[in-house]
Amino acid sequence: MGIYDKQKEIPYNGGMEICSECGRYCSYKVFVTYTCLSLFFIPVFKWSKQYFAKSSCCGKTYELTKEQGKQAEKGEKITVK
């Protein structure tokens, strides 16, 4: 039995956008982080989900709302600001 933090990349293809940090065209990788309780290496319960997007041009990381994160998980386009 154990509790650990985990990060997972969400497959997301939102196309090219202009980065609000550096002004160049970039794509975003979307990640979800969460805390997990496991029993004999089997995840039983997850909590504290947070979603992030990282730009490919300058590496700036943006925190997403839970709604935006769920949209990205469904494959819908999101606006990163």
Summary of the structure (lengths in Angstrom):
residues: 81
radius of gyration: 14.4
end to end distance: 38.7
largest distance: 47.1
contacts: 207
relative contact order: 0.26
helix: 11%
strand: 53%
